[in-house]
Amino acid sequence: MSPDDPGDASLETEPDPDAMPEIDDGRYLYCIVRADEDATLETTGVDGEPVSIVTADGIGAVVHACDGIYDSADLAQVRRWLVRHQAVVDEAGETFGTPIPFQFDTILRGDDDGVREWLREESETLEQALSGLEGHWEYRVEVVETDPVGEETLVERDDRLRELDEKIGDSEEGTAFLLEKQFGQRLAELQAARRESLTADLQERLAAEAREVHALERSPTASLDDDVVDVEDDGETLCRLTLLAHEDDEGAIGSVLDDVAANDGLEVRFTGPWPPYTFAPELGETDTNDPNSTTRDP
């Protein structure tokens, strides 16, 4: 759903009409699920389109019929499309179990029979993906320092900072300027080392309970949980992690995070379960050279 992780969306502001492929008859793909031929999903998709499930041999593609890709210079409109795409995948997951999600605006040229043909051709890959992720979900963790360690405390703890601080007070303006620069660099190094140590320790502890754990950028442009959690600007984000874990291990993961949150000045934001956006194979990308399909990122 995004270039670097499911939670970050880079939105184009000026669509290029010449780059937009024409589609007479296509199917917009939301996700892959296990489903029998009678399966239905009572919901509406992007732009209010009715959603259906096309199945072949016990594997279903959640789709809607379309005749073009979704592109707009209106960022609010694109955001609505993205949110609706995500909502359909979420509903499919609640109904059928862990889905294999597609990126926003993945479209397969052709009608339902074309989708069935593609499902049969890719059945081995799809079966492996569904089996491998069955019962597993994505969770997001953000650790925020609501009461940051003050400069005075760091000076007390570090001999080099204390030495620089003393020299600054006894130096002339030019020398003091250079010493202040060194002081700032040392301070930044200590703060970065503290963040890295906390992140590494948390990753190690979570890895004992989860299947995969990955660090994310500390300052996302957008988030999977933007519509769920009101993230206030009330502290410094020390780390953001995404993890793939079995639903039965959610309690154990929560216990690890409770231990972290018990530290004074730290707040843990834990969201999920989400469909495994970060950890699912990029099925849409397998068809980028196929004239019958198109995949593009928002």
SVG drawing of the C-alpha trace seen along z (x, -y; Angstrom):
<svg xmlns="http://www.w3.org/2000/svg" viewBox="-24 -36 64 62">
<polyline fill="none" stroke="black" stroke-width="0.4" points="0.0,0.0 3.0,-2.3 6.6,-2.6 8.5,-1.7 5.9,-0.3 2.1,0.1 1.7,-2.9 3.5,-5.5 1.8,-6.9 3.5,-9.2 0.7,-10.9 1.2,-12.2 -0.1,-15.8 0.0,-16.0 -1.1,-12.9 0.5,-12.4 -2.4,-11.6 0.0,-10.2 1.3,-7.6 -2.2,-6.3 -3.0,-3.1 -6.4,-2.7 -8.5,0.2 -11.7,1.2 -12.5,3.9 -10.5,4.6 -10.7,5.8 -9.3,3.7 -7.6,6.1 -7.8,5.6 -6.5,8.9 -6.4,12.7 -8.2,14.9 -9.3,18.5 -12.9,18.7 -15.3,21.1 -17.3,20.3 -20.3,19.0 -18.3,16.5 -19.5,12.9 -18.3,9.7 -21.1,7.2 -19.2,3.9 -18.4,1.1 -14.9,0.3 -13.0,-2.6 -15.3,-5.2 -18.3,-3.3 -17.9,-0.4 -19.6,2.9 -17.1,5.5 -17.2,9.2 -15.1,12.3 -13.8,14.2 -12.8,17.7 -10.9,20.6 -10.0,23.9 -10.6,22.4 -8.7,19.2 -10.5,15.9 -9.6,12.5 -11.6,9.6 -12.2,7.2 -14.4,4.6 -15.0,4.0 -13.2,0.9 -12.3,-0.8 -9.3,-2.8 -6.7,-3.5 -7.4,-5.8 -5.5,-9.1 -6.2,-12.6 -4.5,-15.9 -6.9,-16.2 -4.9,-14.8 -8.1,-14.5 -9.7,-12.3 -6.6,-10.1 -6.6,-9.8 -10.2,-8.7 -9.4,-6.0 -6.5,-4.8 -8.6,-4.6 -11.4,-2.7 -8.9,-0.3 -7.6,0.5 -11.1,0.8 -12.0,3.5 -8.9,5.5 -9.6,5.2 -13.2,6.5 -11.9,9.3 -9.5,10.3 -12.2,10.3 -14.4,12.5 -12.0,14.9 -8.8,14.8 -5.4,13.4 -5.5,11.9 -2.7,11.3 -3.2,7.5 -2.4,5.8 -1.1,2.3 -3.5,-0.5 -4.4,-0.7 -3.4,2.8 -5.6,3.6 -5.8,6.8 -7.0,6.3 -10.0,8.5 -13.2,9.8 -13.9,12.3 -12.9,15.2 -9.5,13.5 -9.1,13.2 -9.9,17.0 -7.4,17.8 -4.8,15.7 -5.7,17.4 -5.2,20.8 -1.9,19.8 -0.6,18.4 -2.2,21.0 1.1,22.5 2.5,19.1 -0.8,17.9 -1.3,21.1 2.2,20.8 1.5,17.2 -1.8,17.9 -0.4,21.0 2.7,19.1 0.7,16.2 -2.3,18.0 -3.2,16.7 -0.5,14.1 -1.0,10.3 1.0,7.1 1.3,5.1 2.8,1.6 4.8,0.4 5.9,-3.2 7.8,-4.1 7.6,-7.8 9.6,-9.6 7.1,-11.9 9.6,-13.1 12.9,-13.3 16.2,-12.9 17.4,-16.5 20.7,-17.9 21.8,-18.3 21.2,-14.6 23.3,-13.6 26.1,-16.0 26.1,-14.4 26.4,-10.9 29.1,-11.6 32.6,-12.6 33.3,-14.1 30.2,-16.3 31.1,-17.4 34.6,-18.3 33.4,-20.3 30.8,-22.1 33.5,-23.2 35.8,-24.4 33.1,-26.4 32.6,-28.5 36.3,-29.3 37.0,-30.0 36.9,-33.1 34.2,-33.7 35.9,-32.0 37.1,-29.0 33.8,-28.7 32.0,-28.6 34.0,-25.6 33.6,-23.8 29.8,-24.4 29.8,-22.8 31.7,-19.7 29.3,-19.7 26.3,-19.6 27.8,-16.8 28.5,-14.7 25.0,-15.3 23.5,-14.2 25.7,-11.1 24.6,-10.1 20.9,-10.6 21.2,-8.6 23.1,-5.8 20.3,-5.7 17.7,-5.4 19.6,-2.7 20.1,-0.7 16.5,-0.9 15.4,0.1 17.9,3.1 16.8,4.3 13.1,4.1 13.6,5.8 15.4,8.6 12.7,9.1 9.9,8.9 11.7,11.3 11.4,14.0 7.6,13.7 7.1,12.6 8.0,14.2 9.6,11.0 10.4,7.6 11.6,4.6 12.5,1.0 10.7,-1.8 11.5,-5.4 10.9,-7.4 8.9,-10.1 6.3,-8.6 4.5,-10.7 1.3,-8.7 0.3,-5.7 -1.9,-2.7 -3.3,-3.7 -3.8,-7.4 -7.6,-6.8 -7.4,-4.8 -4.9,-6.5 -4.8,-10.3 -1.0,-10.7 -0.3,-13.9 2.9,-15.9 3.6,-15.3 7.1,-13.8 9.9,-12.4 9.5,-9.1 12.4,-6.9 11.5,-4.1 8.9,-2.6 8.7,1.1 6.5,3.3 6.2,7.0 4.6,10.1 3.1,12.4 0.6,15.1 -2.7,14.0 -2.1,16.4 1.1,14.5 -0.5,11.1 -0.8,11.4 2.9,12.2 3.9,9.3 1.7,7.1 3.5,8.2 6.8,7.2 5.5,3.8 3.9,3.4 7.4,3.9 8.7,1.0 5.7,-1.2 6.4,-0.7 9.6,-2.9 9.0,-6.5 8.8,-8.9 8.0,-6.3 4.8,-5.7 4.1,-2.7 1.6,-2.9 0.6,0.6 -1.8,1.0 -3.1,4.0 -3.9,6.5 -3.5,5.3 -3.4,7.3 0.3,8.1 1.0,5.2 4.7,5.1 5.2,8.9 3.0,10.1 4.7,11.0 4.2,8.2 2.0,10.3 1.0,7.3 4.6,6.7 4.8,10.1 2.7,8.8 4.2,5.4 5.6,6.7 2.4,8.4 0.3,6.4 -2.8,7.7 -2.2,6.0 -0.9,2.8 0.5,2.0 1.2,-1.5 1.8,-3.0 -0.2,-6.0"/>
</svg>
